């Protein structure tokens, strides 16, 4: 068998490097691009058949370098999101796979934590106590018996459905097919979005950022939600219209939002920036896009991703295949 050439475009930990050798070492040569000298870099790119990347933004491999990868057939991402990938720079023959689902359990816990913190108004109560105000007049919101609507029922959405059912909520979900193996009370498609928004006490956004989902939640959709609903975004910032959300939060003080994924973030834009003063509002709770960051999760993600690379190189069925047609060229810019 001719040895394969696998390129790693980021800096793994030493433990993750051992995983590469353990899973792929018998299939060929694993090259860590950042260990390659500048003079040998082009030669390494020309041999590459498969690339393993964190999220494949332009900081890992430049546009000029991508053009040298004439033998490339497969790109495997360590992370689940693919909206940073410059698909337009790759040949149509190149296949892509995301690592969807591997981060689902810690992400679902984070969704539940945010939902409970907002339902019980823990942050404003804590702030009031810190100012010496002992106010027992606020009524808590209960989740049991309520309805959680989940938009996107991939690995993350299914895990969210499980934890929400565990606290006694009914679950409605929508996805493109209108089918799921998750245990839900209702499954529908995009045409059912207005109904889901109107009925839900908690709405969780867990879908990928595509041409169809960009600004999916705007002024009209926010107005369809209950005045005291809770909205949680662990998808991508751009699935919500930023201006519409800010105005809705200001106009509806009982409406609350928990955000883990933002419109402008350091990893993709070099900075964290908001166009509106969200953090002046008491009905917002934020976290810095680390909902799924728990010990050893990146190593687990590495193993899952590398098993997929092995399947590709061995002619097996790959998992998490990405439909490139879902992603517009500028999706990576928001």
C-alpha positions, 0 to 999 in steps of 0.5 A: 500500500502506498503511504498516505500523506496527512497534514496537520495545520495547527499546533496540537498538544503532545498528547494529541500528537500521540493520538495522530501517530496511534490512529494514523501512523500505520497509514502513512506520514503525519506532518505537523505543518508548523514544524516544517521549515519554510523552505520545505513547506511547499513540498509538504503541501504538494504531497498532502492528501488529507488535512486535519484542521481546527476550524480552517480559517485563513490563519492556518493555511494561506490562500496561496498555500491552498493552491499547492495542495493539488493532491488534496481529497479530504479536510477534517475539522476538529471543531464542529463549525465550518462557517470559517472554511474558505470553500471557494479556494478548494477544488470541488472534488475535496470533501469536508467533514465537521466534528459535529456532536463530540462537544454536545454533552458539555454544551448541553450542560451550559445551555441548561446552566444559562437557562436556569440562571436566567429563569431564576434571575441569579445574576441580578439578584447577586448584584443586588445583594452585593449592593446591600439590597435584600430584595425577595420580591422577584418571582422565579420562573420554573422550567418544569411543565414548560416548553423548550423549542430547539432549532437544530437537532444535530448532536448538540440539539439532541443533547440539549433535548435530553437535559431539558426533558430531564428537568421536566420540559416538553421539547419541540424541535425543527430541522431541515428534514423534519425527522430525528432520533431524539426523544421530542414531543414534536419534530418539524421543519422551517415552516413550523418556526413561527409555531415553535417560537410562539409556543416555547418558554425557552428557545435554543439555537443549535443549528449551523450558520448557513445561507439559510440560517443567517439572521434567521432570528430577526425582528419578526421572529423575536416578536413572535416569542412570548414576552417573558421567553428565554432565548439561548444561542450556542449556534453562531452570532450571525443567526440572530440580527444583532440590532433587532435583538438589542431593541427587543431586549430594551423594549421587553425587560422580561425577555431574556437571552443567554449568548455564548457565540457572538457576532465578532469574536477574537478567533475569527476577527481578532477582537471582541466587539458589539455594535450595541451596549448589550452589557448595560442590559439586565436581561442578558447573560453572556459567556465567551464562546466556551460552553463546551470547554471542559477537561480533555474534550479537545483530546476526545475531539481529536480521537473522533476526528482522526477515526474519520480521517482513517475511514476516509483513507481506508475507503470507508464511510465518513461521518459529518460530511459537509454540504458545501452548497449550504455555505456562501462565500461570506459566511466565514466573515460574520 
